[in-house]
Amino acid sequence: MSQSHATEQGHVYQNFIGGQWRASRGGETFVSTNPAHTSEVIGYYQKSTAADLDDAVEAASKAQPGWAATPAPERGEVLLRTALLLEQRKEELATLMTREMGKILKETRGDVQTAIDVAKFIAGEGRRAEGETLPSGMRNKFCMTIRQPLGVVGIITPWNFPLAIPAWKTFPALMAGNAVVLKPASDTPLLALKLAEVLNEAGLPEGVLNVITGPGGSLGDALASHKRVSMISLTGSTEVGRRVAGICGRDLRRCALELGGKNAVIVLEDADLDLAIESVVWGAFGTTGQRCTATSRVIVHKAVLPEFSDRLVAAAEKLIVGDGLDPQIEMGPLVNMGRVKAVHEYTEIGRQEGAKLLTGGARLSDGAYEEGAFYQPTIFTDVLPEMRIASEEVFGPFISLLPISSYEEAVQIANSTRYGLSTSVFTESSRLTFRAMRDIETGLLYFNAPTTGAEIHLPFGGTKESGNGHRELGSGAVDEFSELKSIFVSYPTRP
């Protein structure tokens, strides 16, 4: 059975359960449209039910023991073949992604490349030692640790990185010997289904990966509370993460959360302003500000604030906004019209709080923008740390400029929010660089670079309300989806 079939209205895509493409038992579908042209239907997807989830978990439970018994290097070979297939289809997948969620082709190519890189990296983990040998404190005794799979892992992913995030969760979960039930965001389900298609072609056994589409509230809650699911890995908002953690906590189910951010760039008086402005524009307006690591606050020394703000506004106003399929476009639409409304509400909040709007602050709706979820790059200044626009996640092309008089004040403001995901510091001082390494409360810390741009061989995650302590990617990625077992072997001598 094929992944989709065409109707007069468009393609209808199916769930992937037990190695087969299946319609939902409920018989209902939902629509996904192009945010640059909201009348353009990308596809119709299954509005899955609890019965569909049960089918997916059942398929995963049956397949998992056989997959766990497969030697880890063999599991790695499946992921390596997956990487090669993704490379062959990179341009096709990037184009689909731009149509599905809006970000420009340069960025969707990067999203696919991240999935390729993660597949290659995790494939190599199949030949790494999975535990330790340790000395015993007793005679004639041998001690070691091994890693074992958890069983069935439920993965819930967001819409802003429709392939990269499903890949960087799914691949290490599979390498650890688990089976996976993946529920992608309803705004961007297509790329997760394409990932299932590629893994299937690469030789992943039936039932080891299952993808179901549907509403995040009911389906996400059902997955998080399913008795046969051993772990939930979620990327989403802090509010959703808190809810999922509560559900998992009732059954003591493992839960890995990668959540929101209110990421700051600190620009000190000795900063290279050319580099800082270039980095802030990319960090704030890349992906239309829809990244958990997007630059949201810029904490600027008063000595350079006038020049910095003037030049930043000029750079923002030069950005070419439009359909991401056009190679000249530098910023695409928000993911849907609801996000346009949400971002504009923060513009109104900023005005009400007394901040000064320097540029932007409105939906783009004339001419070519009429059908799209476009919003102007927006910059406020005279922002105080206690303002909502300086403390709440906007998730759009929206910057707050906060003036400071010293390094110490900059750090205090940077640390003042409930989040702690990503921070960047622009300075030429090696002394302040090393102080900042110690002082700033964040999971990711950059110097003279944007707050975005994680590398797959380093751990990714945040502190405080940006996560619950787990880290994705890096050398410990497979460990996050494993259970550690300590083993003691005694071999006493007999007289």
SULZIGI-V569885 format. One record per backbone hydrogen bond with DSSP energy under -1.0 kcal/mol. NH is the residue of the N-H (numbers start at 1). CO is the residue of the C=O. Records with the same first field share a line. If there is no record, write none. Layout:
NH = CO + CO
//
This chain:
5 = 12
7 = 10
12 = 5
13 = 44
14 = 3
15 = 22
16 = 211
17 = 20
20 = 17
22 = 15
30 = 45
32 = 43
34 = 40
38 = 371
40 = 37
42 = 32
43 = 32
44 = 11
45 = 30
47 = 28
48 = 46 + 213
53 = 49
54 = 50
55 = 51
56 = 52
57 = 53
58 = 54
59 = 55
60 = 56
61 = 57
62 = 58
63 = 59
64 = 60
67 = 63
68 = 64
69 = 65
75 = 71
76 = 72
77 = 73
78 = 74
79 = 75
80 = 76
81 = 77
82 = 78
83 = 79
84 = 80
85 = 81
86 = 82
87 = 83
88 = 84
89 = 85
90 = 87
93 = 89
94 = 90
95 = 91
96 = 92
97 = 93
98 = 94
99 = 95
100 = 96
101 = 97
102 = 98
105 = 324
108 = 104
109 = 105
110 = 106
111 = 107
112 = 108
113 = 109
114 = 110
115 = 111
116 = 112
117 = 113
118 = 114
119 = 115
120 = 116
121 = 117
122 = 118
123 = 119
124 = 120
126 = 123
127 = 124
128 = 125
134 = 143
142 = 489
144 = 487
145 = 132
146 = 485
148 = 483
153 = 179
154 = 231
155 = 181
156 = 233
157 = 183
165 = 161
167 = 163
168 = 164
169 = 165
170 = 166
171 = 167
173 = 169
174 = 170
175 = 171
176 = 172
177 = 174
178 = 173
179 = 151
180 = 208
181 = 153
182 = 210
183 = 155
193 = 189
194 = 190
195 = 191
196 = 192
197 = 193
198 = 194
199 = 195
200 = 196
201 = 197
202 = 198
203 = 200
204 = 199
208 = 205
210 = 180
211 = 16
212 = 182
219 = 215
220 = 216
221 = 217
222 = 218
223 = 219
224 = 220
225 = 221
229 = 226
230 = 152
231 = 152
232 = 254
233 = 154
234 = 256
235 = 156
236 = 258
241 = 237
242 = 238
243 = 239
244 = 240
245 = 241
246 = 242
247 = 243
248 = 244
249 = 245
250 = 246
253 = 248
254 = 230
256 = 232
258 = 234
259 = 466
265 = 297
266 = 424
267 = 299
268 = 426
271 = 268
273 = 271
276 = 272
277 = 273
278 = 274
279 = 275
280 = 276
281 = 277
282 = 278
283 = 279
284 = 280
285 = 281
286 = 282
288 = 285
289 = 286
290 = 287
294 = 291
295 = 283
296 = 263
297 = 263
298 = 400
299 = 265
300 = 402
301 = 267
302 = 404
304 = 301
305 = 301
308 = 304
309 = 305
310 = 306
311 = 307
312 = 308
313 = 309
314 = 310
315 = 311
316 = 312
317 = 313
319 = 316
322 = 331
326 = 323
329 = 326
330 = 320
331 = 320
334 = 373
340 = 336
341 = 337
342 = 338
343 = 339
344 = 340
345 = 341
346 = 342
347 = 343
348 = 344
349 = 345
350 = 346
351 = 347
352 = 348
353 = 349
354 = 351
355 = 350
356 = 381
358 = 379
359 = 379
364 = 374
369 = 366
370 = 367
372 = 369
373 = 35
374 = 372
376 = 362
378 = 397
379 = 359
380 = 399
381 = 356
383 = 401
387 = 384
390 = 387
391 = 388
392 = 388
398 = 396
399 = 378
400 = 296
401 = 380
402 = 298
404 = 300
410 = 406
411 = 407
412 = 408
413 = 409
414 = 410
415 = 411
416 = 413
423 = 444
424 = 264
425 = 446
426 = 266
433 = 429
434 = 430
435 = 431
436 = 432
437 = 433
438 = 434
439 = 435
440 = 436
442 = 440
443 = 420
444 = 421
446 = 423
448 = 425
458 = 455
460 = 472
463 = 420
465 = 418
466 = 463
468 = 257
472 = 460
474 = 456
477 = 474
480 = 476
481 = 478
482 = 479
483 = 148
485 = 146
487 = 144
489 = 142
491 = 140
//
